[in-house]
Each structure stands twice: as structure tokens, then as C-alpha cells.
Amino acid sequence: MTADLRQVVATYAHALDELDVPGLEAILTEDTTWTFTMPGPRVLGPVTGRAAVLGFVRDGHAAQTGKVRHHLGNVMVKTAEADTAEVRAYLVQTRNTGENVQVISTGVYAFGLRRSGDGWRIADLTLALDNPL
């Protein structure tokens, strides 16, 4: 089970960075909710529902410059029940413009996952950023 949960988190990061909408759609619940917090305190979201989240992702990609990567590390399964789980991971987000590479942000993800007939899906995603964007 742990490997399956980690795979969903890895799939999320790869699909997000490549704007793989079908890949993201396959790992999000229909009622998924995404919330981002930043120092200040500032809150972005919640963005609720798969369609709204995918629109949010598309808008983010259209606004970005360079190649952005979400590097997830210290991935830890906090809880795992038969149909629900919580996974945490550290984030280092980078941007490569072709001329330089910069760290954009760091933070901590909390993924609330729910098992469906198709496997594990992200029902709730919270990202606590360490710096304002």
C-alpha cells in the first residue's frame, strides 16, 4: 500500500510539471480540494472540484516562465487505512529559464488520499509554502 501511495504523489508532481491533464485527472477525486497557504498569512483557495483544479493548473502553466519543476522529498505516509490515507512531502520548486536555475519556493505538502475502484486518488491537497509567491 505504501508504494501505491508514494506513486500517486510522484505521478502528481510529474503530471503537474508536464501539464499532463489526463494524468492529473486520473489521480484526482471528482470533489478534490486544493488549498495553498503562504506567510502573511495569505490563503489561496480552496479550489474545489476536479474541473476547477484542472483549470487552475492550466492557468498556472500559462502564466509561468521557464520550465518549473516540483521536487518532492522526504515523502512519508502518515496514516493509511483501508480507504483513506495521508501522505506528507517536502517541496522544492525550481525554475529553469535556459540561462539560469532558481529556487522559487519551498514548503510542505499534505495529501489526503481516498481509495476508489481505480486505485488511490487525491481528495485533498494542502500546500504550506515557506515564502510568499
PyRosetta script that sets phi, psi and omega in degrees:
from pyrosetta import init, pose_from_sequence

init()
pose = pose_from_sequence("MTADLRQVVATYAHALDELDVPGLEAILTEDTTWTFTMPGPRVLGPVTGRAAVLGFVRDGHAAQTGKVRHHLGNVMVKTAEADTAEVRAYLVQTRNTGENVQVISTGVYAFGLRRSGDGWRIADLTLALDNPL")
pose.set_psi(1, -41.3)
pose.set_omega(1, -178.6)
pose.set_phi(2, -58.7)
pose.set_psi(2, -43.3)
pose.set_omega(2, 179.6)
pose.set_phi(3, -62.9)
pose.set_psi(3, -38.5)
pose.set_omega(3, 178.9)
pose.set_phi(4, -64.3)
pose.set_psi(4, -40.8)
pose.set_omega(4, 179.7)
pose.set_phi(5, -66.0)
pose.set_psi(5, -44.1)
pose.set_omega(5, 178.5)
pose.set_phi(6, -63.3)
pose.set_psi(6, -35.7)
pose.set_omega(6, 179.8)
pose.set_phi(7, -64.5)
pose.set_psi(7, -39.4)
pose.set_omega(7, 178.0)
pose.set_phi(8, -62.3)
pose.set_psi(8, -43.4)
pose.set_omega(8, 179.7)
pose.set_phi(9, -63.8)
pose.set_psi(9, -43.1)
pose.set_omega(9, 177.7)
pose.set_phi(10, -64.9)
pose.set_psi(10, -41.6)
pose.set_omega(10, 178.2)
pose.set_phi(11, -61.0)
pose.set_psi(11, -40.6)
pose.set_omega(11, 177.1)
pose.set_phi(12, -55.2)
pose.set_psi(12, -52.7)
pose.set_omega(12, -176.0)
pose.set_phi(13, -62.4)
pose.set_psi(13, -44.5)
pose.set_omega(13, 180.0)
pose.set_phi(14, -65.7)
pose.set_psi(14, -44.9)
pose.set_omega(14, -179.2)
pose.set_phi(15, -65.4)
pose.set_psi(15, -38.8)
pose.set_omega(15, 178.3)
pose.set_phi(16, -62.1)
pose.set_psi(16, -47.7)
pose.set_omega(16, -177.2)
pose.set_phi(17, -67.9)
pose.set_psi(17, -31.1)
pose.set_omega(17, -177.8)
pose.set_phi(18, -95.8)
pose.set_psi(18, 2.9)
pose.set_omega(18, -173.8)
pose.set_phi(19, 49.3)
pose.set_psi(19, 49.4)
pose.set_omega(19, 176.5)
pose.set_phi(20, -89.1)
pose.set_psi(20, 83.6)
pose.set_omega(20, -175.4)
pose.set_phi(21, -61.0)
pose.set_psi(21, -45.3)
pose.set_omega(21, 176.9)
pose.set_phi(22, -61.3)
pose.set_psi(22, -36.2)
pose.set_omega(22, 177.7)
pose.set_phi(23, -64.7)
pose.set_psi(23, -42.7)
pose.set_omega(23, 176.3)
pose.set_phi(24, -65.9)
pose.set_psi(24, -45.1)
pose.set_omega(24, -179.0)
pose.set_phi(25, -56.9)
pose.set_psi(25, -36.8)
pose.set_omega(25, -177.6)
pose.set_phi(26, -69.5)
pose.set_psi(26, -19.6)
pose.set_omega(26, -177.5)
pose.set_phi(27, -113.2)
pose.set_psi(27, 8.2)
pose.set_omega(27, 178.1)
pose.set_phi(28, -110.0)
pose.set_psi(28, 138.7)
pose.set_omega(28, 172.0)
pose.set_phi(29, -71.1)
pose.set_psi(29, 159.7)
pose.set_omega(29, 178.6)
pose.set_phi(30, -59.9)
pose.set_psi(30, -34.3)
pose.set_omega(30, -177.1)
pose.set_phi(31, -102.3)
pose.set_psi(31, 23.0)
pose.set_omega(31, -178.2)
pose.set_phi(32, -53.0)
pose.set_psi(32, 149.3)
pose.set_omega(32, 178.5)
pose.set_phi(33, -132.2)
pose.set_psi(33, 130.3)
pose.set_omega(33, 177.2)
pose.set_phi(34, -118.0)
pose.set_psi(34, 133.6)
pose.set_omega(34, 177.8)
pose.set_phi(35, -136.9)
pose.set_psi(35, 137.5)
pose.set_omega(35, 179.5)
pose.set_phi(36, -123.7)
pose.set_psi(36, 133.8)
pose.set_omega(36, 175.2)
pose.set_phi(37, -118.8)
pose.set_psi(37, 147.4)
pose.set_omega(37, 179.6)
pose.set_phi(38, -136.5)
pose.set_psi(38, 157.7)
pose.set_omega(38, 176.3)
pose.set_phi(39, -57.3)
pose.set_psi(39, 147.0)
pose.set_omega(39, 177.7)
pose.set_phi(40, 147.1)
pose.set_psi(40, -44.6)
pose.set_omega(40, -13.9)
pose.set_phi(41, -80.0)
pose.set_psi(41, 137.3)
pose.set_omega(41, 175.7)
pose.set_phi(42, -121.9)
pose.set_psi(42, 142.4)
pose.set_omega(42, 178.9)
pose.set_phi(43, -128.5)
pose.set_psi(43, 132.9)
pose.set_omega(43, 173.8)
pose.set_phi(44, -113.0)
pose.set_psi(44, 117.4)
pose.set_omega(44, -178.4)
pose.set_phi(45, 109.2)
pose.set_psi(45, -170.0)
pose.set_omega(45, 8.8)
pose.set_phi(46, -75.9)
pose.set_psi(46, 147.2)
pose.set_omega(46, 170.5)
pose.set_phi(47, -99.7)
pose.set_psi(47, 119.3)
pose.set_omega(47, -170.8)
pose.set_phi(48, -118.1)
pose.set_psi(48, 134.1)
pose.set_omega(48, 177.9)
pose.set_phi(49, 98.6)
pose.set_psi(49, 139.9)
pose.set_omega(49, -176.7)
pose.set_phi(50, -56.4)
pose.set_psi(50, -44.6)
pose.set_omega(50, -178.5)
pose.set_phi(51, -62.8)
pose.set_psi(51, -42.3)
pose.set_omega(51, 179.6)
pose.set_phi(52, -66.5)
pose.set_psi(52, -40.5)
pose.set_omega(52, 178.9)
pose.set_phi(53, -64.5)
pose.set_psi(53, -43.6)
pose.set_omega(53, 179.5)
pose.set_phi(54, -65.0)
pose.set_psi(54, -35.8)
pose.set_omega(54, 174.1)
pose.set_phi(55, -64.7)
pose.set_psi(55, -40.6)
pose.set_omega(55, 177.0)
pose.set_phi(56, -60.9)
pose.set_psi(56, -42.7)
pose.set_omega(56, 178.7)
pose.set_phi(57, -65.2)
pose.set_psi(57, -45.3)
pose.set_omega(57, 179.0)
pose.set_phi(58, -60.0)
pose.set_psi(58, -44.9)
pose.set_omega(58, 179.2)
pose.set_phi(59, -61.8)
pose.set_psi(59, -40.7)
pose.set_omega(59, 178.6)
pose.set_phi(60, -62.9)
pose.set_psi(60, -41.8)
pose.set_omega(60, 178.4)
pose.set_phi(61, -65.2)
pose.set_psi(61, -39.7)
pose.set_omega(61, -179.3)
pose.set_phi(62, -65.0)
pose.set_psi(62, -29.8)
pose.set_omega(62, -176.9)
pose.set_phi(63, -87.6)
pose.set_psi(63, -15.4)
pose.set_omega(63, -174.0)
pose.set_phi(64, -83.0)
pose.set_psi(64, 154.6)
pose.set_omega(64, 173.9)
pose.set_phi(65, -116.4)
pose.set_psi(65, 148.7)
pose.set_omega(65, -178.4)
pose.set_phi(66, 72.1)
pose.set_psi(66, -175.7)
pose.set_omega(66, 178.9)
pose.set_phi(67, -97.2)
pose.set_psi(67, 116.5)
pose.set_omega(67, -179.0)
pose.set_phi(68, -98.6)
pose.set_psi(68, 136.7)
pose.set_omega(68, 178.5)
pose.set_phi(69, -127.0)
pose.set_psi(69, 139.4)
pose.set_omega(69, 173.8)
pose.set_phi(70, -104.4)
pose.set_psi(70, 107.4)
pose.set_omega(70, -180.0)
pose.set_phi(71, -95.5)
pose.set_psi(71, 113.1)
pose.set_omega(71, -179.2)
pose.set_phi(72, -102.8)
pose.set_psi(72, 131.1)
pose.set_omega(72, -179.1)
pose.set_phi(73, -136.3)
pose.set_psi(73, 171.6)
pose.set_omega(73, -179.0)
pose.set_phi(74, 47.7)
pose.set_psi(74, 46.6)
pose.set_omega(74, 179.8)
pose.set_phi(75, -70.7)
pose.set_psi(75, 124.2)
pose.set_omega(75, -174.0)
pose.set_phi(76, -133.7)
pose.set_psi(76, 129.1)
pose.set_omega(76, 173.7)
pose.set_phi(77, -82.5)
pose.set_psi(77, 111.0)
pose.set_omega(77, -178.3)
pose.set_phi(78, -79.0)
pose.set_psi(78, -46.8)
pose.set_omega(78, 178.3)
pose.set_phi(79, -141.4)
pose.set_psi(79, 150.2)
pose.set_omega(79, 177.3)
pose.set_phi(80, -149.8)
pose.set_psi(80, 110.3)
pose.set_omega(80, 176.0)
pose.set_phi(81, -108.2)
pose.set_psi(81, -175.1)
pose.set_omega(81, -177.8)
pose.set_phi(82, -59.9)
pose.set_psi(82, -40.9)
pose.set_omega(82, -174.1)
pose.set_phi(83, -124.2)
pose.set_psi(83, -1.3)
pose.set_omega(83, 179.3)
pose.set_phi(84, -138.3)
pose.set_psi(84, 153.7)
pose.set_omega(84, 178.6)
pose.set_phi(85, -155.6)
pose.set_psi(85, 157.7)
pose.set_omega(85, 173.0)
pose.set_phi(86, -126.2)
pose.set_psi(86, 129.4)
pose.set_omega(86, 179.1)
pose.set_phi(87, -123.7)
pose.set_psi(87, 137.6)
pose.set_omega(87, 176.8)
pose.set_phi(88, -118.5)
pose.set_psi(88, 151.4)
pose.set_omega(88, 179.1)
pose.set_phi(89, -156.0)
pose.set_psi(89, 147.4)
pose.set_omega(89, 172.3)
pose.set_phi(90, -83.4)
pose.set_psi(90, 149.2)
pose.set_omega(90, 177.8)
pose.set_phi(91, -117.6)
pose.set_psi(91, 134.5)
pose.set_omega(91, 162.0)
pose.set_phi(92, -125.1)
pose.set_psi(92, 117.9)
pose.set_omega(92, -178.3)
pose.set_phi(93, -106.6)
pose.set_psi(93, 127.1)
pose.set_omega(93, -178.2)
pose.set_phi(94, -121.0)
pose.set_psi(94, 160.0)
pose.set_omega(94, 174.6)
pose.set_phi(95, -130.8)
pose.set_psi(95, 129.6)
pose.set_omega(95, 176.4)
pose.set_phi(96, -114.0)
pose.set_psi(96, 115.6)
pose.set_omega(96, -179.0)
pose.set_phi(97, -93.4)
pose.set_psi(97, -3.1)
pose.set_omega(97, -174.0)
pose.set_phi(98, 94.6)
pose.set_psi(98, -24.2)
pose.set_omega(98, 177.0)
pose.set_phi(99, -105.6)
pose.set_psi(99, -32.0)
pose.set_omega(99, 177.5)
pose.set_phi(100, -153.7)
pose.set_psi(100, 165.8)
pose.set_omega(100, 176.5)
pose.set_phi(101, -120.1)
pose.set_psi(101, 132.7)
pose.set_omega(101, 179.1)
pose.set_phi(102, -132.4)
pose.set_psi(102, 151.1)
pose.set_omega(102, 171.6)
pose.set_phi(103, -84.6)
pose.set_psi(103, 122.3)
pose.set_omega(103, -179.5)
pose.set_phi(104, -85.9)
pose.set_psi(104, -46.6)
pose.set_omega(104, -175.8)
pose.set_phi(105, -160.7)
pose.set_psi(105, 164.9)
pose.set_omega(105, 171.0)
pose.set_phi(106, -132.5)
pose.set_psi(106, 161.6)
pose.set_omega(106, 179.7)
pose.set_phi(107, 177.4)
pose.set_psi(107, -170.9)
pose.set_omega(107, -179.2)
pose.set_phi(108, -128.9)
pose.set_psi(108, 126.3)
pose.set_omega(108, 174.4)
pose.set_phi(109, -92.9)
pose.set_psi(109, 143.7)
pose.set_omega(109, 165.6)
pose.set_phi(110, -125.6)
pose.set_psi(110, 119.1)
pose.set_omega(110, 179.3)
pose.set_phi(111, -106.9)
pose.set_psi(111, 123.0)
pose.set_omega(111, 169.7)
pose.set_phi(112, -97.3)
pose.set_psi(112, 117.5)
pose.set_omega(112, -176.0)
pose.set_phi(113, -111.3)
pose.set_psi(113, 148.9)
pose.set_omega(113, 178.5)
pose.set_phi(114, -130.7)
pose.set_psi(114, 136.0)
pose.set_omega(114, 178.1)
pose.set_phi(115, -83.6)
pose.set_psi(115, 134.0)
pose.set_omega(115, 174.7)
pose.set_phi(116, -121.6)
pose.set_psi(116, -176.6)
pose.set_omega(116, 177.6)
pose.set_phi(117, -62.5)
pose.set_psi(117, -21.9)
pose.set_omega(117, -179.3)
pose.set_phi(118, -95.9)
pose.set_psi(118, 1.2)
pose.set_omega(118, -178.0)
pose.set_phi(119, 116.5)
pose.set_psi(119, -163.7)
pose.set_omega(119, -177.2)
pose.set_phi(120, -79.5)
pose.set_psi(120, 140.1)
pose.set_omega(120, 178.0)
pose.set_phi(121, -136.4)
pose.set_psi(121, 154.4)
pose.set_omega(121, 178.6)
pose.set_phi(122, -82.3)
pose.set_psi(122, 116.0)
pose.set_omega(122, 177.7)
pose.set_phi(123, -95.7)
pose.set_psi(123, -32.2)
pose.set_omega(123, -177.5)
pose.set_phi(124, -144.6)
pose.set_psi(124, 131.0)
pose.set_omega(124, 178.2)
pose.set_phi(125, -129.0)
pose.set_psi(125, 125.1)
pose.set_omega(125, 175.5)
pose.set_phi(126, -124.8)
pose.set_psi(126, 131.0)
pose.set_omega(126, 176.6)
pose.set_phi(127, -121.5)
pose.set_psi(127, 118.5)
pose.set_omega(127, 175.3)
pose.set_phi(128, -100.1)
pose.set_psi(128, 103.1)
pose.set_omega(128, -179.5)
pose.set_phi(129, -78.9)
pose.set_psi(129, 145.4)
pose.set_omega(129, 179.7)
pose.set_phi(130, -83.7)
pose.set_psi(130, -15.3)
pose.set_omega(130, -178.0)
pose.set_phi(131, -139.5)
pose.set_psi(131, 152.7)
pose.set_omega(131, 176.8)
pose.set_phi(132, -72.0)
pose.set_psi(132, 148.6)
pose.set_omega(132, 176.8)
pose.set_phi(133, -93.2)
pose.dump_pdb("model.pdb")
